[in-house]
C-alpha cells in the first residue's frame, strides 16, 4: 500500500476560492494520518506560492480564514510545499516561506510513477 500522497495543483483557478479548500484540507488530513504529503503548485495555481496572493483569497466569502491560513495549517501538519520551476517565470520568485523546494516536470512525473505514491490532481 502506498504511504505517500502527492497533490498536484495545476488546474485549480486561484480566482475561484471554492476550488482551493479541498486540496489543502485533504493534504492536512493525510499528514495528520501520518502519510508523507507534498503539494506541488504549478501553472495558474502556482500563483498561490507568491507572497500576498493566498492572503487575499477566501475559500468561502465572509470567512475569516484565508487560503494562506489553509496553507499554513497544512504546513504545520507536516505537508511539504513545492513549486514547479516554470511557474517562477509566470509569477515571480517572491515566494511564501512554506515553499520548501523548486522542482521540475521530471520530478513530478517520476514521483507520480512511483508505486509508493498516490497522486491527486486539482
C-alpha positions in Angstrom: 0.0 0.0 0.0 1.2 3.5 -0.8 2.3 5.7 2.1 2.9 8.9 0.2 0.5 11.4 -1.3 1.4 13.9 -3.9 -1.2 16.6 -4.7 -0.6 18.5 -7.9 -2.4 21.8 -8.2 -2.3 22.6 -11.8 -5.9 23.2 -13.0 -7.1 24.9 -9.8 -8.1 28.5 -10.5 -7.0 30.8 -7.7 -9.8 33.2 -8.7 -12.3 30.6 -7.6 -11.9 30.2 -3.8 -14.3 27.3 -3.6 -11.8 25.2 -5.6 -9.0 25.9 -3.1 -10.2 24.4 0.2 -10.3 20.7 -0.7 -6.7 20.1 -1.8 -5.2 21.9 1.3 -7.7 20.3 3.7 -7.1 16.8 2.2 -3.3 17.4 2.5 -3.7 18.4 6.1 -5.8 15.3 6.9 -3.4 12.9 5.2 -0.5 14.4 7.1 -2.4 14.0 10.3 -2.9 10.4 9.4 0.9 10.2 9.2 1.2 9.9 5.4 4.1 11.7 3.8 2.4 14.5 1.8 3.6 17.0 -0.7 1.7 19.7 -2.6 3.1 20.8 -6.0 1.9 24.3 -7.1 2.2 24.8 -10.9 0.7 26.7 -13.8 -2.2 29.0 -12.7 -2.3 27.5 -9.2 1.4 28.4 -8.9 0.3 32.0 -8.1 -0.6 30.7 -4.7 3.1 30.3 -3.9 3.7 34.0 -4.3 3.6 36.2 -1.2 0.4 38.2 -1.0 -1.8 36.1 -3.3 -3.2 33.4 -0.9 -3.5 36.0 1.9 -6.2 37.8 -0.2 -8.2 34.8 -1.1 -11.0 33.1 0.9 -12.5 29.6 0.2 -15.9 31.0 1.2 -17.0 34.6 1.1 -17.1 36.1 4.5 -14.9 33.5 6.1 -12.3 34.9 8.4 -9.9 32.2 7.3 -7.8 32.9 4.2 -6.4 30.4 1.7 -3.0 31.2 3.2 -4.3 30.0 6.6 -5.2 26.7 5.0 -1.6 26.5 3.6 -0.1 27.3 7.0 -2.3 24.7 8.7 -1.2 22.1 6.1 2.4 23.0 6.5 2.2 22.8 10.3 0.7 19.3 10.0 3.8 18.3 8.0 2.8 18.9 4.4 5.8 19.8 2.2 5.1 22.5 -0.4 6.9 22.7 -3.7 6.7 24.9 -6.7 7.4 23.9 -10.3 10.3 25.8 -11.9 8.4 27.2 -14.9 5.9 28.7 -12.5 8.5 31.1 -11.3 8.7 32.5 -14.8 4.9 33.1 -14.7 4.5 34.5 -11.2 7.9 35.6 -9.9 10.2 34.4 -7.2 8.9 36.2 -4.1 7.6 33.0 -2.5 5.8 32.3 0.7 8.1 30.7 3.4 6.2 27.4 3.3 7.6 26.6 -0.2 10.5 24.2 0.6 11.7 23.3 -2.8 11.6 24.2 -6.5 11.1 21.1 -8.7 10.8 20.4 -12.5 8.4 18.4 -14.6 10.7 15.4 -14.4 10.4 15.3 -10.7 6.6 15.4 -10.8 6.4 12.6 -13.4 9.0 10.5 -11.5 7.0 10.8 -8.3 3.7 10.1 -10.0 5.1 6.9 -11.4 6.4 5.6 -8.1 4.5 2.7 -6.6 4.6 4.2 -3.1 3.0 7.4 -4.2 -0.7 8.2 -4.8 -1.3 11.3 -6.9 -4.3 13.6 -6.7 -4.6 16.4 -9.2 -6.7 19.5 -8.9 
